[in-house]
Structures are given as C-alpha cells and as structure tokens.
C-alpha cells in the first residue's frame, strides 16, 4: 500500500521502519522542523527525519502539516499514518487521501484522549491500558477505532518502560491492521471520555501531605520525564525510583517525624504511609542510588522545603 507517514519523536521510528519492512511504499514522510534539542545552539533533525533519510525516503518538515496538503494529495498515497506527530490535522488535510488518516494512540479510547495518556494512566492507578489504531477526525482522539490491543500495567512499571512496550504493541497492531483499512468500517468509541491533559512540572512535586501510595505513582509516571521532585536543603532533587515501605505507616513513621520528614535511610514520612527512595538525581549531578545521596548529606533526618 502506498502511504504518507507523519511522526516526530523516537517513539514514532519503529512504526516507520516496520511499515517499510512490511513492503509498504512510503511516498512521503512529514515530521516537525529541525529544532534545538538540548543545551547546544545547533538545530537537530527529529528522530523520524533521521530514520527517513537513512531509509531513503522523501521528507518534508513544515511548521504546520497543512502546508504540504497539496503535495500529500498528489502523492498517490491511499492512506496517511500518524504516530506521535505532535499536531492536530485540519479537515482539508484529512480529506486529501482516499482512505483518510489513521493514528496509533497509546490508550484504550475513549479513556485518556489527549497529550499524555501513558503518564495519566499510571497517575490514576489504572491496572491496564493498551493501544488503538483509529481513524483521525476533526476532534482530539475522537475518531472511530479499527483495532485495539490490551496490556496490563505492572505495579512497578515506569512511564518510560510502559511506553516502550506500547510502542512495540502499537507497531505490531498497525502492521496487522493497515492493509484492511480501505475496506473496513471502524467502530465508534463507546464509554466515558477521559482527557489526558499535558503534564506540568508542578504536579510532580512530592507532597508529603498525600499518601505514599499516590506518591509512588507520581514517581513512576514522572520517569523519565518530567521527573518527580522535592526540595532538600534548598536544592531540587529528582526521584526516579521509589517504593512504599512494606507494612506502611499511618502518620509519623515509627512514631518519629511528622509528614514531610526524610529520615537517614532516605524514607519520606507522608500523611499515610512511608515512601523509600531508591534512585535520585540531585540538582546538577548524575543519577545515583538514594543511599549514596543520603551519605553525602551526612545521613541526618531533615524536613523538606516547599519550593
């Protein structure tokens, strides 16, 4: 099948490669423009652009996808495939190809429409999630669905680990589903819609007024980015991995420290239970085991800062 592919980050590379390997003719790849990525001043191409060039494919990098509408329409493609492109597509572009556009979305629609479905599923305590291959319409992840695959969320799984599995699952589902898109009627979404709003840094602050079980999910959802964090001795510290202490505590841990106290073992007392830090990244330093970080603080208990 002749297709146009739209994608930008590293998560969108496996699907592009898999479609080429499956024998599909990728007429055109559309991705976000080269941008500064990191601390340097030079612009760098998106991971999808880099992969497309390696594969010998034609690439376009418009500021807005609508700018290449006429080229897409003239490409001879049957369908467009979108994986983490980063823009909403206007109706004029959606109508440019005979079978429209399909999208790989990392949730079980209509739950977690929007920008951050993987992180929101973990934050909310979901025990399962999945991927959908859906038809794109003018709404935000509101289109009908061609196929769905379900997977459990492990109790200790981080957002990065879960996303990696969903990318693999979604790539496989896309390759299986795409050939029947022109002749299949997708099924309308059913159930209550839940929106996965864009993540903010502030919501990943570890607030000891919340239960330890909730904070453990914040840590998992924030790994690898934006990262759960707290302030210790005036400096921000990211917490990349943590676990609820077995048995739990109610209020002050072992009768000692009020909620918001970090003890010499790197255990944070919360309003309900205690959270043991396993891996941290102090401001301006490398990622390290929490016990090594605590030794650098002379291992004394301390109350946490608020900002």
FENPE-V190494 format. One record per residue. SS is DSSP state (A for helix, B for strand, O for the rest). Layout:
ss = {SS,SS}
//
This chain:
ss = {O,B,B,B,B,B,B,O,O,A,A,A,A,A,A,A,A,A,A,A,A,O,O,O,B,B,B,B,B,B,O,O,O,O,B,B,O,O,O,O,O,O,B,B,O,O,A,A,A,A,A,A,A,A,O,O,O,O,B,B,O,O,O,O,A,A,A,A,A,A,A,A,A,O,O,O,O,O,B,B,B,B,B,O,O,O,O,O,O,O,A,A,A,A,O,O,O,O,O,O,B,B,B,B,B,O,O,O,O,O,B,B,B,B,O,O,A,A,A,A,A,A,A,O,O,O,O,B,B,B,B,B,B,B,B,O,O,O,O,O,O,O,O,O,B,B,B,B,B,B,B,B,O,O,O,O,O,O,A,A,A,A,A,A,A,A,A,A,A,A,A,A,A,A,A,A,A,A,O,O,A,A,A,O,O,O,B,O,O,O,O,O,O,B,B,B,O,O,O,O,O,A,A,A,B,O,O,O,O,O,O,A,A,A,A,A,A,A,A,A,A,O,O,O,O,O,O,B,B,B,B,B,O,O,B,B,B,B,B,B,B,B,B,B,O,O,O,O,O,O,O,O,A,A,A,O,O,O,O,O,B,B,O,O,O,O,B,B,B,O,O,O,O,B,B,B,B,B,B,B,B,B,O,O,O,O,B,B,B,A,A,A,A,A,A,A,O,O,O,O,O,B,B,O,B,O,O}
//
